[in-house]
């Protein structure tokens, strides 16, 4: 897609789906990992990353055309 093209409804749903996949991947692969769980700095970074992806998901969902 060039810079001139506007995303069609499929692109919006695709972005929403991919964001969801990333969220699930983060949660299932890192949330309970012992390195993340036992290091306050890493846990804080993980939480910020997860929350950012969740916010991205919600924002895309609100903007997705019907």
N, C-alpha and C positions, 0 to 999 in steps of 0.2 A: 504494500500500500504506500503510495507516495504521500508527500506532505499535503498535496492538493486534495486528496480524497478524504471524504468524511467517512467515519466508520458506520457500517450498516448495523441493524439490530443483531445480526449474528456475531459481529465483532464484540458488541457489548456483552452478550451472553457468554461468549468465549472468554473474555477477560474476567467475568464474574466466576466462571467455572475454574479457571486456572488459579485465581486468587484463593478460592476455596481449597483446591488441591494443595497449595503451598501451606495454607493454614493447618490442614489436617496433617501434612507431612511434618511440619514443625512440632505440632502437639504430640504425634505418635512417636517421633524419633528423638526428640530432645527434652520434652517436659519432665520426664521422670528419669532421665539419664543421670547416673550418679555424679558425674562431673558437674553438671548443671545444678543438680539438687544440693550439692555440698559446697558450692562456692557462691557466696553472696553476690559478688560482682557479676559472675556469669549468669546467675539466676535473674539478676536485675536486667542485664542485657537481653536475655532470652525473653523475659516478660515484655520489655519494650518492643522487641521485634515482633512478637506474637500480637501484641495489641495494635501495632502499626498495620500489620497485615489484616487484622480483623476490621480496623477502621477503613482501610482501603476497600475491603469486601463490601462493607455497609454503604460506603459512598458510591461505589460503582452500582450497587443494587438500587439505590435511590435515583440514580441518573439514567439507568437503563430504560430505553424506550419500550413501550408496550408492544 
